[in-house]
Amino acid sequence: MRILLVAYDFPPSPSPQSLRWAYLARELVRAGHELHVLTTEPAWAKDGLPPLPPQMHIHRITGGPIASAMARLVRRQAAARRRTARGSDPPLPAGASAPTPPGPPGEIPAPMVAQPLNWKGRLVKRLESHAANLLYPDLRGEWLYPARREAERLVATIQPDVVVTSHEPPMALELGARLRRRHSIPWLADLGDPVLADYTPERWRRRALRVERRVMRRADAITVTAPGTRDLLVARHGAPTGRGGIGVLSQGFDDTADAQRALPPDFFDDRRLELLYTGSFYSFRRSDALFDAIEAVPGVRLTLATSAVPDWLRDRLDAHPDRFRLLGFMPHVQVLAVQRRADVLVNIANDNPCQVPGKVYEYLGARRPILHTGNIVPDDVSAGLVLERRRGWVRAGRAEVEALLRSLLSRKGGGVLETPELDLGEASVAEFSWRHQAGRLAATLAALAGIRPVVADMAPRQGY
């Protein structure tokens, strides 16, 4: 099967959507499918992402004039930092990406510190801000126009059996609808989350709703990451008209050996209860109860792998350096290795129970106990996954979290951390591996291309 994937975010971008399609694309190619990816030209290279098969065809085009200027700025700043650190490195070739400096195996990076911009950088950032007010959904919208030309060329050249578009940003959805109308190629729209979301700016809400409605009416099949998203879309627009319907294709975890990486043997302290949180801190994730409980229980430490530190969190880190450790940004494969070594993995609930962060599925694959905490509400899919799969505990308030931490600390001191009711084996979560998810996706794509019958229900059993 010949597949054309349109994905603005794709490696070396480290975004969640990029990781999703890095894994799905990898598994599709491994299964023998011919995959062409239309994506943007990256500003810089990031190491630590899952390696892509050499058989994959990646077609990169510029993100637009402002994005190109930003990319040149990033490369020049990276080159200047390297020259300062190493002496006099030769300049990068035109169009080349600045590589991430390698470190010793197992070395954990220090928190990243933003460098101040010069006048050229401030000018480009100002242009970026103005353009974001004019382009939908933001500056990334300028990629749509060069992407249209390249998509038309690819369709004529490779003649794909099916087109897949990756949402976020939504320009790919508009491009998918255009290709479906002009060429009648079967189209699967991977929405993931709704186009019209809580965080959509007011000026773009009507357009986001129109794009969402167009997808529901024109796409041959639609995939989302959670049952609640599917139900929300059907409530807004009615049942989709495409013969493939709307299915749940959740995030996943890597079950292959290359997800492993060595860590320093003393990275975690055997005398402490070591908690780990990997991800971002948003206003819709409430973590006060967790931090208060950790401060109240000596012998517990929370390690934070996050690229952005809000002021309130920095105050906590400064006040309690023995309870909280900041790693900063970490390459993806290194995050996976750290997850597999922690005593307990922490997930902070989103206020919207339909949203399931990708790290929840990474946690399931890490085979370590999970503490799901925060604003726990009915129909919380993440809580349902943790409880139904017996992967950990769901605790809401400070008193509940504190009691659990004291109990786990005592159990670790006694040599047995995991409680008897847990099931940390692979069998109970195997359906969430990227290999399994890609197999289900391939079956749906084959049905759209007329190779196999349409699959009635893509969704694995998950959540409540």
N, C-alpha and C positions, 0 to 999 in steps of 0.2 A: 504494500500500500504506500502511495506517495502522498505525503502530508506537508502542507505549508502552514507553519506556525507563525503568527504575527504577535510578537511580544516585545514591547518597548523595553521592559525590564528583563534582562537576561545576563548571565555571567559575562564579564566580571563584576557586574553590579551585585552587591550583597543584600539587596532588598528581599523581603519574604516572598514576593511574587516571583522574583528571579530564581530563588532557591526552589520554589515549587516546580517551575518549569525546567530548571536544570535537571532535577531528578526525573520528572515525567519524560522529558525528552531523551534523557540517557537510557531509560528503560525501554522506550519505544524503539530506539536504534538497536539496542541489544536484542530486541525481539525480532529484528530483521526488517523493520520498516525503513523506507527512505524518507528522511526528515530534512526539510529546508526551513530555516529560521530567519525571518525578517526582523531585524532588531536595530537598535541605535548604536552609533559609534561611542565607545566608553571614553570618559575623561581620563581615567587612570585604571591601572590594573590592581586587583586585589588577589592576594594569594589565599589559600585555605578554603577554596570553594571546591565542590565535587568536580573531579576531572570529567571532561566531556569526550565521548568517543571520537576518534579521528574521522569516522565515516559520516559524521553530522555535517551538513552543509549550512554554514552560517553566513548570511548576507547582511553586512553592516552598512548603514547609511548615516549621514550626519543628522543630528537632531535639529538643525536649523542654524541660522547665523548667530543668534545670541548664545545658544548652547555650544556652538563651536568656539566662540570667544571665551566662554567660561572654561571649556576644556583646555584651551591653550594657556589660560591663566593658571589652572591647576597644575599643568605639566611644568610650566616655568617655575612656579613656587616650589614644586617637588625637586626640580633640578637645582634650584638655588640652595635648598636645604641640604641636598647631597654634597654640593660643592663646599658648603660651609663645614659640613661634618667630616668630609674625606679629603679636602684639599681642592684639587682642580680637575674634576671629572669633565670629559668632553660633553658638549651639548647633545641633547636628544635629536635623532633624525626627525625630519618633518613628519608630523602625523603619528609619531610613536607615542606610546603610553609609558608613563613613569612607573617602573616596577616597585613593588613593596620590598624594602630591604629584608633579606632573609635573616633569620636568627637561628641559634643553636636548636637542635631538636628538643621539644618539650619546653622551651623557654616561654614564659607567659609575658605578653606585652604590657608595658606600662600604660596608664591612662593617657589618651591622646590629648594634646594641648593645641588649641586653635592658634594659628599664626595670624598676626594683624595684617590687614590688607594695605597695599600702597594706593596711590591715587588712581591708578588704572584699575585696580581691583575694586575700589569703591565705586568707580564709574560703571563698571560692568554689572556690579550688584544692583546699582540703581536702575540700570536699563532692564535687568531681570525683573525687578519689582514692578516697574511700569508695564512690562509685557505681560506679566502674570495677571494684571487686571483686565487685559484685553483678549487674551487667548484662553480658550477653554481646554482643560480645566485650570491650567496655569501655564508656565513657560513651556512645559512639555508639549503643549498643543501645536507648536510650530513644526513638530516632527511629522504631523499628519500629511503635509503637502509633499515633501520629498518621498514619504512612505507610499503615497498613492501611485506615483510614477514607478517606483521600484516594484510594487506589488503587481501592477499591470504587466511589467516586463517579466516577472517571475511566472505569472500565470501563463503567459504566452510561451515561455521557454520550457518550464518543467511540466506543465499541464497536471496540476495536482488532482488527486482523487477527492480530497477533502481539505477545507480550510479551517484552522483553529485560531481563535483570537483570545488573547489573555488580557482580561480587564485589570485595570489600575496600572496606567491611566486609561480612560475610556475612549481615546482616539482609535485604539485598535478595534473597538466594537463598531465605530462608525465606518472604519475601513472594511470590516467584515461584511457589514450590511451592503456596502457598495459593491463588493466583489460578488456577493450572492445575487444582487439584482442584475449586474451587468453580464455575468458569466454563468449563472445558474449552477455554481459549484456548491455542493453540500457544505454547510457552515455550522460548526459547533462553537458556541460562545461560552468561554469559561469565565463566568461572572465572578465567581468566588464570593464576593460581597455585593450588596445592592449598589447600583450606581448613585442613586439618591440616598445618601447616608446622613447620620446626625451631624457629621463634620463638613458636609457640603456647604460652601459659602452661599449666602442668600442670593447673590447675583446669578448663580449658576443652577439654582434648584429646579427651575422650570426646564432648562435644557437637559439636566440630568434625568429628569422624569421622562422627557421625550426619548432620550437615548435608551433608557430602560424599557419603555413601551415598544420601541422599534425592535429591540432584541427579542422581546417576548412574542412579537408578531411575525418576525422574519427569520429568526434562526431555526435551523432544522433540529438542533438539540442545544440544551443549555445545561451547564454544570455549575453548582454552587458548593460551598464548603460546609454548610450546616443545614439541618432540616428547617430551622427557624427562618433562615433566609429564603428557602424555597416557599415556605408558607406565606411569608410576607409578600413576595413577588406575585404569587397567585392571588392574594387578597387585593393587591393594588390593581392588577391588570387582567385578572382572570387566567384561565389555563392557557399555557403557550400553544400556539398553533402548529409548531413543528412536529413531524412524526416521531422524533426522538424524545419529545417531552423535556422535562426538567429533572435532573438527577443530582444526587449528592455525591460529590467527589471530594472527600475531605483532604486536609493536609496529611502528611505521612512522616515516616521515619526511614532512615537508611539501614537496611538489615545486612549490608555487605561488609566484608572485612576491612575495606579501605576507609571505613568511617572511624577507625581506631587510630590513636596517636599517643605516643608515650608522654607521660608527665613526670616532673620531678617527684621522687618518692616521698618527699616531705611536704608536698604541696598542701595536703590536708593533714590536720593534727589529730592523731589517734586519741588524744586526751579530751578532745572537744566533740560536741555534736555539731557537725559541719553541714550547714544549709547552703543551698545555691539557688540564685535567681538569675536567669539569663533573659534579657529583654529590655523593654523600655518602660518608663514611668509616665503614665498619662493621667489626665484629670479624671478619666472614667475608670481608673483602677485605684481602689482605696486600700492603702497599706498601713495606716496608722496603728491598727490593732496588732499587726504582725510586728512592727518595729518596737512598739511598747512592750510586747511580750518578750522579745529577744533581750531588750535592755533589762528586764526583770529577772532573767534566768542566767546566772553565771555559768560559764562553761559552754555556752551556745555562741556560734559565730555564723553570720550570714555573709557569703561571698557574692558580690554583685558584678556580673559581666554585662555592662551597659555602656553605650556610647555617649549618652547625654545624662547629665546629673543635675536635677533641679536644685534650686537653692535650699529648699527645706531638707532635702536628703543630704546635701553637703554639710549642713549644720549637724545632722545626726552623726555623720562620719567623723567630723572633727571632735565631737563630744565623746564618742565611744569608739576609739580606734581598735579596742580589743574585741568588740562585738561585730563590727562591720568592716569588710575589706572590699575595696574597689579595684577591679581589674581594668575597667575601660573597655574599649572595643577589642574583640577577639575574633580571629578568623574562624569561619564556620566549623571546619573539621576539628579545631582545637576546642571549640565550645562543646562539641559532641563528646570529646574525650573527657573533659572536665565533668560533664553531666554523668558519665558512667562511673565516676569515682566519688561523688558526693554521698553523704549519708542520706540526705533528704532534698528533693527538688521542690522548689516553691513556685506555685502559680498564683497570681493575684487576679481575681475574677474581674471581668469587665462588667460595667453596669448593664450593658445590653447582653442578656444571657444567650442570644443567638450567635454571638461572635465567639469563635474558638481560636485562640492564638495558635500559630503553627508550632510553637515550642511545646504545647501540651502533647502533641503527637511525638515530638522528639523525646519528651520525657517518658512516654509510654515505651518507646524503643530502647531507652537507656536502661530499663529494668532496675530502676531504683525507686524507693517509695516517694510518693508525691503528697505534698501538703497543699491543698487548694483552699485559699482563704480570701478574705475581702468581703465585698458586698454580695453575699450569697442570696439569690432570689429563686423563686420557683422556675422550673424548666431551664435551669442552668446546664447547658450541654456539657461543659467541662466538668462540672461536679458529677453529672451522670456517668461520664466516662471513667472517672476515678473510682466511683463507688461500684458501678456494675462490673468493671473489670478487676476489681479488688486490688487496685494499684496504690492505694494510700488512704488519706483521710481528708474530710471536708470539715473545716472549723471556721466559724465566722468571727465571734467577738474575741477581745483580748483574753478574757478568762479561759475560754475554750482553747485558744492557741497556747497560752502559757501552761495550762495543765498538760497538754499533749507534749510540749517540749520537755517539761520536767520528767514525764514518764519515759520519753525516748532517751533522754540523757541518762536516766537510771538504767535503762535496758542496755545502752551501749556500754556503760560501766561494767555491767554484768556479762558482757561479751556477746549478747544477742540483741541486735537492734530491731530486726523485722518482727512484727507481731504475727501470731499464727494465722490470722484471718487474711493476710495478704497473699496474692498470687503474682509473683514477679517473673513468671516464665514468659516465653515468647509466644506460646500457642494462643493465649487469650487475646493477644493484640496483633496477631500476624496479618489480619486483613487490612491493617493500616500501614503496612510496609509500602514503600513507593513501588516496589516490583508488583505487588498485588494491585495497587491503584492503577498503575499503567496498563495492566492486563485488562481491567474492566473498561478503562478508557479506550483501549484499542478495539475491544469488542463493539463498543458504541460507534466508533469511527468507521469500522468495517461495515456496520449495518447501514450507516448513512451513505457509504460509497456503493452500496448494493452488493457487498461481498457476503454478508451474513444477515440473518433476521435481526430486527430491532430488539434490543434487550429491554424488557418491560420496566425493571427497577434496578438502578445502579447502586442504590444506597446500601452500605453495610449497616448493621445494627449498631447504633451509637446513641449516647445521651439517654434521657429519660424516655 
